[in-house]
Amino acid sequence: MKNNQEKGISIGEKLLRLRKEKNLSRKQAAKQIGITEYSLKAYEHNARFPRPEVKQRIARFYKTTVGSLFFNEE
Protein backbone atom coordinates (compact mmCIF):
# COMPACT_ATOMS: atom_id res chain seq x y z
CA MET A 1 0.00 0.00 0.00
CA LYS A 2 2.93 2.37 -0.45
CA ASN A 3 2.58 4.57 -3.47
CA ASN A 4 2.31 8.25 -4.31
CA GLN A 5 -1.49 8.13 -4.40
CA GLU A 6 -1.58 7.44 -0.66
CA LYS A 7 -0.35 10.91 0.23
CA GLY A 8 -3.72 12.37 -0.75
CA ILE A 9 -5.94 9.96 1.14
CA SER A 10 -7.09 10.32 4.71
CA ILE A 11 -6.11 8.07 7.57
CA GLY A 12 -9.68 6.81 7.69
CA GLU A 13 -9.54 5.85 4.02
CA LYS A 14 -6.27 4.01 4.63
CA LEU A 15 -7.76 2.09 7.55
CA LEU A 16 -10.86 1.18 5.56
CA ARG A 17 -8.79 0.05 2.57
CA LEU A 18 -6.52 -2.11 4.73
CA ARG A 19 -9.49 -3.74 6.47
CA LYS A 20 -11.18 -4.49 3.16
CA GLU A 21 -7.93 -5.93 1.76
CA LYS A 22 -8.04 -8.43 4.64
CA ASN A 23 -11.72 -9.16 3.86
CA LEU A 24 -12.73 -8.44 7.44
CA SER A 25 -15.87 -6.91 8.83
CA ARG A 26 -15.43 -3.90 11.06
CA LYS A 27 -16.47 -6.06 14.01
CA GLN A 28 -13.86 -8.74 13.20
CA ALA A 29 -11.04 -6.22 12.75
CA ALA A 30 -11.94 -4.29 15.89
CA LYS A 31 -11.97 -7.46 17.97
CA GLN A 32 -8.56 -8.55 16.65
CA ILE A 33 -7.08 -5.08 17.23
CA GLY A 34 -8.58 -4.91 20.72
CA ILE A 35 -10.85 -1.90 20.28
CA THR A 36 -14.58 -1.43 19.96
CA GLU A 37 -16.34 -1.58 16.63
CA TYR A 38 -17.59 1.95 17.36
CA SER A 39 -14.02 3.22 17.76
CA LEU A 40 -12.87 1.63 14.51
CA LYS A 41 -15.85 3.15 12.71
CA ALA A 42 -14.95 6.57 14.12
CA TYR A 43 -11.33 6.18 12.95
CA GLU A 44 -12.41 5.01 9.48
CA HIS A 45 -14.74 8.01 9.17
CA ASN A 46 -12.11 10.47 10.46
CA ALA A 47 -14.40 11.38 13.35
CA ARG A 48 -11.78 10.49 15.97
CA PHE A 49 -8.04 9.95 16.03
CA PRO A 50 -6.60 6.98 17.96
CA ARG A 51 -4.44 7.38 21.04
CA PRO A 52 -0.74 6.50 20.65
CA GLU A 53 -1.10 3.00 22.13
CA VAL A 54 -4.04 2.26 19.83
CA LYS A 55 -2.05 3.50 16.82
CA GLN A 56 0.60 0.92 17.72
CA ARG A 57 -1.94 -1.90 17.88
CA ILE A 58 -3.54 -0.89 14.58
CA ALA A 59 -0.17 -0.65 12.82
CA ARG A 60 0.89 -4.05 14.19
CA PHE A 61 -2.39 -5.60 13.08
CA TYR A 62 -1.96 -4.30 9.53
CA LYS A 63 1.77 -5.16 9.51
CA THR A 64 2.94 -1.62 8.92
CA THR A 65 4.45 1.20 10.95
CA VAL A 66 2.72 3.97 12.84
CA GLY A 67 4.72 6.45 10.78
CA SER A 68 3.62 5.15 7.40
CA LEU A 69 0.01 4.61 8.44
CA PHE A 70 -0.62 7.82 10.35
CA PHE A 71 2.07 10.25 9.21
CA ASN A 72 2.79 9.31 5.57
CA GLU A 73 6.38 8.41 6.37
CA GLU A 74 8.07 5.95 4.07
C-alpha positions as CSV (number, residue, x, y, z in Angstrom):
1,M,0.0,0.0,0.0
2,K,2.9,2.4,-0.5
3,N,2.6,4.6,-3.5
4,N,2.3,8.3,-4.3
5,Q,-1.5,8.1,-4.4
6,E,-1.6,7.4,-0.7
7,K,-0.3,10.9,0.2
8,G,-3.7,12.4,-0.8
9,I,-5.9,10.0,1.1
10,S,-7.1,10.3,4.7
11,I,-6.1,8.1,7.6
12,G,-9.7,6.8,7.7
13,E,-9.5,5.9,4.0
14,K,-6.3,4.0,4.6
15,L,-7.8,2.1,7.5
16,L,-10.9,1.2,5.6
17,R,-8.8,0.0,2.6
18,L,-6.5,-2.1,4.7
19,R,-9.5,-3.7,6.5
20,K,-11.2,-4.5,3.2
21,E,-7.9,-5.9,1.8
22,K,-8.0,-8.4,4.6
23,N,-11.7,-9.2,3.9
24,L,-12.7,-8.4,7.4
25,S,-15.9,-6.9,8.8
26,R,-15.4,-3.9,11.1
27,K,-16.5,-6.1,14.0
28,Q,-13.9,-8.7,13.2
29,A,-11.0,-6.2,12.7
30,A,-11.9,-4.3,15.9
31,K,-12.0,-7.5,18.0
32,Q,-8.6,-8.5,16.6
33,I,-7.1,-5.1,17.2
34,G,-8.6,-4.9,20.7
35,I,-10.8,-1.9,20.3
36,T,-14.6,-1.4,20.0
37,E,-16.3,-1.6,16.6
38,Y,-17.6,2.0,17.4
39,S,-14.0,3.2,17.8
40,L,-12.9,1.6,14.5
41,K,-15.8,3.1,12.7
42,A,-14.9,6.6,14.1
43,Y,-11.3,6.2,12.9
44,E,-12.4,5.0,9.5
45,H,-14.7,8.0,9.2
46,N,-12.1,10.5,10.5
47,A,-14.4,11.4,13.4
48,R,-11.8,10.5,16.0
49,F,-8.0,10.0,16.0
50,P,-6.6,7.0,18.0
51,R,-4.4,7.4,21.0
52,P,-0.7,6.5,20.6
53,E,-1.1,3.0,22.1
54,V,-4.0,2.3,19.8
55,K,-2.1,3.5,16.8
56,Q,0.6,0.9,17.7
57,R,-1.9,-1.9,17.9
58,I,-3.5,-0.9,14.6
59,A,-0.2,-0.6,12.8
60,R,0.9,-4.1,14.2
61,F,-2.4,-5.6,13.1
62,Y,-2.0,-4.3,9.5
63,K,1.8,-5.2,9.5
64,T,2.9,-1.6,8.9
65,T,4.5,1.2,10.9
66,V,2.7,4.0,12.8
67,G,4.7,6.5,10.8
68,S,3.6,5.1,7.4
69,L,0.0,4.6,8.4
70,F,-0.6,7.8,10.3
71,F,2.1,10.3,9.2
72,N,2.8,9.3,5.6
73,E,6.4,8.4,6.4
74,E,8.1,5.9,4.1
